[in-house]
Amino acid sequence: MGAELISIFIVAIFIENVVLSQVLGLCPFIGVSSKIDSAVGMGLAVTFVLLMASVVTWSVQNFILVPLQLEYLQTISFILIIAALVQFVEMVVKKTAPALYQSLGVFLPLITTNCAVLGISLINIKKGYNLIEATVNAGGAGLGFFFALLIMAGIRERLDISELPETMKGAPIAFVTAGLLATAFMGFSGLV
Amino acid sequence: MQILSAVLVLGILGFVFGAVLSFASKKFEVKVDPMIEQTLELLPGANCGGCGYPGCAGFAEAIVKKGEAATLCPVISSINRKKIEDLLGLNKISAPDKKPVVKAALVKCNGLDSDEYKKFEYMGVPNCQAAVLLQNGPWLCPHRCMGLGSCATACPFDAIKINQKHLPEIDEEKCVACGKCLLACPKQLIEMVDKEKTVHVKCNSTDRGAETRKVCKVGCIGCGLCVKVCAYDAIKVENNLARIEYEKCVGCGACVAKCPQHTIIMENRPGFKGRVAVVDEEVCIGCTICYKVCKFSAINGGTPKEKHSIFPGKCVGCGLCAEKCPKKCIKMVDKA
């Protein structure tokens, strides 16, 4: 059991990295990766929301949708859940932990529509994980997103000060970098 | 039955979440300074970051809490800026007669367009940086505006158009003095100047007069006539180039009339030939103030109670006498 969970965790971080091999959540990957500070904030926020969302969506799926044979409502109800959850979390954090809100708060609304969160919730169901496995998978995916964003931000901070052809500056070189990173992450396949 | 349960489940889910959120928004409400919210509403809301703060919300907080000036926002309309200042009670403290300088871009080139002022016909990539790389551009004058519109492309507010004469035209209504065009111009021809000022030196050539004359008919030759004619000491010639000190310039147009090269121009007045003072002799009491104030000996009459008159040949139209006349009997009229 323990070994299985570790394997799910490692797979989620490296082999099936949510950004670099499943290509989910590309918008923040390009958008929020220009500075390491904001990349760390965004990565932590996504990890946090992923964990909460996968617990709630798994419960809704297995305690409400499956007994009522309404599995086809999965996507729409998950979107509803994630949006409401993020809003709720934002309010709670703002009230109870202003310091945390200062560093994470601005990113929370961005996550409302992040397809990585929805994607991982759906994958949890598709793979038939139980609650613990789903949570571990979500945590791994969140960490994977965090690492990918951090690596990208580190590279882009260096790219900013390096000499580039005018046409490659900004988004073009970011896309090339993302492609190379994804290729590099392919090397992890076969690890587990 | 199926459809009913689907509708019910989604409906209930939605309702529950809605209820939780509305409850949470009351329960976890954080009191924000209402001034910050009101300030935020008055800001443009474009979140452009031009002020140096992360978005309009961050800037609104800085205005209210740190006392940052609303003028940092390059886009805000003067009406809204004033509203913010009213809101914070700033207008009562600051001096009421000191109005903020609103700037707009000014292109320092009068450039002539005909083929005789060209070295060659440029057919390359249509941007100024590329053109400069090739023989320092297609124009004879090394300082002439390339006229390929890199500034117009750089302008985020669509305030620059390239006109028929291959010169940029600035729409002062749209210009917010963000400075993007300054950076785009490879010849450094653009300067930010107070919008209210109307007299400008439209040349940036520091070459000697003889050289400038060879390549341009409307370029500054550094002759210094404008310096002599300026009653307000507002023009200097440095490196063969006249420069207006805008803090001193009152826009009388004496230099515009005097400039032999027509380099100095009066905005929106293409045929401006200068002004001349006219005394209304019925009102004049012969106080001699105008006689004393004139720097060009253009006023007749030094004996008290003698009505004054102007020597039109000597008057440069600076307007000093009209300003000083206690009876307001001197009018400045345009020369025909």
HADDOCK unambig.tbl for C-alpha pairs under 7 A between the chains (distance, minus, plus):
assign (segid A and resid 70 and name CA) (segid B and resid 6 and name CA) 6.57 0.50 0.50
assign (segid A and resid 77 and name CA) (segid B and resid 10 and name CA) 6.81 0.50 0.50
assign (segid A and resid 84 and name CA) (segid B and resid 17 and name CA) 6.18 0.50 0.50
assign (segid A and resid 88 and name CA) (segid B and resid 21 and name CA) 6.12 0.50 0.50
assign (segid A and resid 88 and name CA) (segid B and resid 24 and name CA) 6.98 0.50 0.50
assign (segid A and resid 91 and name CA) (segid B and resid 25 and name CA) 6.77 0.50 0.50
assign (segid A and resid 91 and name CA) (segid B and resid 28 and name CA) 6.14 0.50 0.50
assign (segid A and resid 92 and name CA) (segid B and resid 28 and name CA) 6.14 0.50 0.50
assign (segid A and resid 95 and name CA) (segid B and resid 28 and name CA) 5.47 0.50 0.50
assign (segid A and resid 95 and name CA) (segid B and resid 29 and name CA) 6.82 0.50 0.50
assign (segid A and resid 95 and name CA) (segid B and resid 30 and name CA) 5.98 0.50 0.50
